[in-house]
Amino acid sequence: MKTLFIDVMLKGRFVATLRYRYCPAFPLDIEELSEFVVSKLPTLRNKPFNIVF
């Protein structure tokens, strides 16, 4: 397992940095990452946030 640090941006402003653990043998899925962000930051549900690596 490796750890990926992702920054969450909302309308060009920094919101948070999250740690996402994943297995490098499988490709990353953007929808899975979005669900992870919403599970950690529920106030971003139904808002146009961006995920930056």
C-alpha positions in Angstrom: 0.0 0.0 0.0 1.2 3.5 -0.8 -0.1 6.8 0.4 -1.1 9.6 -2.0 -1.5 13.1 -0.7 -4.3 15.0 -2.5 -5.3 18.6 -2.1 -9.0 19.5 -2.3 -9.8 22.9 -3.9 -13.2 24.6 -4.0 -13.5 27.5 -6.5 -9.8 27.9 -6.7 -9.3 28.0 -2.9 -7.5 25.4 -0.8 -9.8 23.4 1.5 -7.8 20.5 2.8 -5.0 18.0 2.2 -6.1 14.3 2.6 -4.1 11.1 2.7 -5.4 8.4 0.4 -4.0 4.8 0.7 -4.1 2.7 -2.4 -2.5 -0.3 -4.1 -0.3 0.8 -7.0 -1.1 -2.5 -8.9 -4.6 -1.1 -9.6 -5.4 2.1 -11.5 -6.9 5.1 -9.5 -10.6 5.8 -10.1 -11.6 9.5 -10.0 -15.1 8.6 -8.8 -13.7 6.6 -5.9 -11.5 9.5 -5.0 -14.5 11.9 -5.1 -16.5 9.6 -2.8 -13.5 9.4 -0.4 -13.3 13.2 -0.3 -17.1 13.5 0.4 -16.8 10.9 3.1 -14.0 12.9 4.8 -15.5 16.4 4.1 -19.3 16.0 3.9 -19.8 19.8 3.5 -18.5 19.4 -0.1 -21.4 17.2 -1.2 -23.0 18.6 -4.4 -20.3 21.3 -4.7 -17.9 21.6 -7.6 -14.6 20.7 -5.9 -11.3 19.8 -7.6 -8.8 17.1 -6.6 -5.2 18.1 -7.2 -2.2 15.6 -6.9 
